[in-house]
Amino acid sequence: MITTVLIDLYNREIDRLKNEIASFESDDLLWKSSETAIPPAGNLCLFVTGAMQHYIGNMIGDSGYIRNKEAEMKARNLSRERIMEEVENMRQTVVDTLEQVSKSELLKVFPTNEFEEAVTTEFYLMHLLRTLSFYSGQISVLRALASEKVAS
């Protein structure tokens, strides 16, 4: 039951992320740096897709995905279509993995030291959903700032 709910919630957030990326007025604006310390939207999107592929696909689903954070943050000038392919690859990994996760696997301790105490895989999946939502929001802000600069 919980995996069905998680799949629905992840799909909703992934759709939101795709809509944000598609709403950029040009590919170039995905890679515009802001005056803030926030990296360009394209890099944030690659960063969050890489995180989901690593934590959900590899650590839970044993996909063999090897993450390269440096490449995620150094990439430039990829098209919106290419970025959205990465988002769709992430969606497929997340859904495929969640469809296979058993109730007993959800209750296992997730191998992370991010928190002061051990957490379950179920808890970590909720944490990752919040992370995905956070980055979607950051990308939304960057899109709004980019649109504002284009208009002025």
GIPETA-V926627 format. One record per backbone hydrogen bond with DSSP energy under -0.5 kcal/mol. NH is the residue of the N-H (numbers start at 1). CO is the residue of the C=O. E is the energy in kcal/mol with one decimal. If there is no record, write none. Layout:
nh=NH co=CO e=E
nh=NH co=CO e=E
//
This chain:
nh=5 co=1 e=-1.8
nh=6 co=2 e=-2.9
nh=7 co=3 e=-2.7
nh=8 co=4 e=-2.1
nh=9 co=5 e=-2.6
nh=10 co=6 e=-3.2
nh=11 co=7 e=-2.8
nh=12 co=8 e=-2.2
nh=13 co=9 e=-2.2
nh=14 co=10 e=-2.9
nh=15 co=11 e=-2.5
nh=16 co=12 e=-1.9
nh=17 co=13 e=-2.3
nh=18 co=14 e=-2.7
nh=19 co=15 e=-2.6
nh=20 co=16 e=-2.1
nh=21 co=17 e=-2.3
nh=22 co=18 e=-2.8
nh=23 co=19 e=-1.4
nh=24 co=21 e=-1.2
nh=30 co=26 e=-0.6
nh=30 co=27 e=-1.3
nh=31 co=28 e=-1.5
nh=32 co=29 e=-0.9
nh=34 co=38 e=-0.7
nh=42 co=30 e=-2.9
nh=44 co=40 e=-2.1
nh=45 co=41 e=-2.5
nh=46 co=42 e=-2.2
nh=47 co=43 e=-2.6
nh=48 co=44 e=-2.4
nh=49 co=45 e=-2.4
nh=50 co=46 e=-2.4
nh=51 co=47 e=-2.2
nh=52 co=48 e=-2.3
nh=53 co=49 e=-2.4
nh=54 co=50 e=-2.3
nh=55 co=51 e=-3.1
nh=56 co=52 e=-1.9
nh=57 co=52 e=-1.6
nh=58 co=53 e=-1.7
nh=59 co=54 e=-2.5
nh=60 co=55 e=-0.6
nh=60 co=56 e=-0.6
nh=61 co=56 e=-2.1
nh=62 co=58 e=-1.2
nh=63 co=57 e=-2.0
nh=67 co=65 e=-0.6
nh=72 co=68 e=-2.0
nh=73 co=69 e=-2.0
nh=74 co=70 e=-1.4
nh=75 co=71 e=-1.5
nh=83 co=79 e=-2.3
nh=84 co=80 e=-2.8
nh=85 co=81 e=-1.6
nh=86 co=82 e=-1.6
nh=87 co=83 e=-1.9
nh=88 co=84 e=-2.5
nh=89 co=85 e=-2.6
nh=90 co=86 e=-2.3
nh=91 co=87 e=-2.6
nh=92 co=88 e=-2.6
nh=93 co=89 e=-2.2
nh=94 co=90 e=-3.0
nh=95 co=91 e=-3.0
nh=96 co=92 e=-2.7
nh=97 co=93 e=-2.5
nh=98 co=94 e=-2.8
nh=99 co=95 e=-2.4
nh=100 co=96 e=-0.8
nh=100 co=97 e=-1.0
nh=101 co=97 e=-1.0
nh=106 co=102 e=-1.9
nh=107 co=103 e=-1.0
nh=108 co=104 e=-0.5
nh=108 co=105 e=-1.0
nh=110 co=119 e=-3.2
nh=112 co=110 e=-2.1
nh=121 co=108 e=-2.2
nh=122 co=106 e=-2.5
nh=124 co=120 e=-2.4
nh=125 co=121 e=-2.5
nh=126 co=122 e=-1.6
nh=127 co=123 e=-2.3
nh=128 co=124 e=-2.7
nh=129 co=125 e=-1.8
nh=130 co=126 e=-2.0
nh=131 co=127 e=-2.1
nh=132 co=128 e=-2.7
nh=133 co=129 e=-2.2
nh=134 co=130 e=-2.5
nh=135 co=131 e=-2.4
nh=136 co=132 e=-2.1
nh=137 co=133 e=-2.1
nh=138 co=134 e=-2.2
nh=139 co=135 e=-2.4
nh=140 co=136 e=-2.0
nh=141 co=137 e=-2.2
nh=142 co=138 e=-2.3
nh=143 co=139 e=-2.4
nh=144 co=140 e=-2.4
nh=145 co=141 e=-2.6
nh=146 co=142 e=-2.5
nh=147 co=143 e=-2.6
nh=148 co=144 e=-2.2
nh=149 co=145 e=-2.0
nh=150 co=146 e=-2.0
nh=151 co=147 e=-2.1
nh=152 co=148 e=-1.5
//
